[in-house]
């Protein structure tokens, strides 16, 4: 996508965030281009030099203020999420496989991690699963044989 008069409106933390924000702006009818940090210029024998090149979001100058307003809302929501995580209590999970109790940081809520004792996978906190996941593909037929194949 080409922008007639591009203006940098945001410096995301990563290439992934850059593309998420590009999609956010496009979903609000603001043409945007995410530029990835893929340059080797900031690389030297000891690693990479931070911020030599950085991911960036560009929009056309005529849409810059609308984009900045939307990005301020994005930052506000992101800050609320960070505060909620910091304010949260550690999450204790009892492993179904071995019965051990593992403690996880609140920011891992809604993820699957490994038990600290047996390394089995455990669900941390509340997972956002759909209520109806459907029938298994190899479901047994009903008693009268009229079940789904």
Residue pairs with C-beta under 8 A, 6 or more apart in sequence:
1 31
1 32
1 33
3 31
3 33
3 58
3 59
3 60
4 60
5 60
5 61
5 62
6 33
6 58
6 59
6 60
6 61
7 58
7 59
7 60
7 61
7 64
8 56
8 57
8 58
9 57
9 58
9 59
9 64
9 67
9 68
9 71
10 21
10 56
10 57
10 67
10 71
11 54
11 55
11 56
11 57
12 18
12 20
12 21
12 34
12 55
12 56
12 57
13 55
14 55
15 34
15 36
15 37
15 38
15 55
17 55
18 34
18 35
18 36
18 55
18 56
18 57
19 34
21 32
21 34
21 57
21 71
21 74
22 32
22 33
22 34
22 57
24 70
24 74
25 31
25 32
25 57
25 59
25 67
25 70
26 32
28 66
28 70
30 59
30 63
30 66
30 67
30 70
31 59
31 60
31 63
32 57
32 58
32 59
32 67
33 57
33 58
33 59
34 55
34 56
34 57
35 55
35 56
35 57
35 58
36 55
37 53
37 54
37 55
38 53
39 52
39 53
41 52
41 53
42 48
42 49
42 50
42 51
42 52
42 53
43 49
57 67
57 71
59 67
85 106
85 107
85 109
86 106
87 106
88 106
88 107
88 109
89 106
90 103
90 104
90 105
90 106
91 103
91 104
91 105
91 106
91 108
91 109
91 124
91 125
92 101
92 102
92 103
92 104
93 101
93 102
93 103
93 104
93 113
93 115
93 122
93 123
93 124
93 125
94 100
94 101
95 101
95 102
95 115
95 117
95 118
95 120
95 122
96 120
96 122
97 115
97 118
97 120
98 115
98 117
98 118
98 120
100 115
100 116
100 117
100 118
102 113
102 115
102 116
102 117
102 122
104 113
104 124
104 125
108 124
108 125
109 124
109 125
109 126
110 124
110 125
110 126
110 127
110 128
111 124
111 125
111 127
112 121
112 122
112 123
112 124
112 127
113 121
113 122
113 124
114 120
114 121
114 122
115 121
115 122
135 148
139 147
139 148
140 147
141 147
141 148
141 149
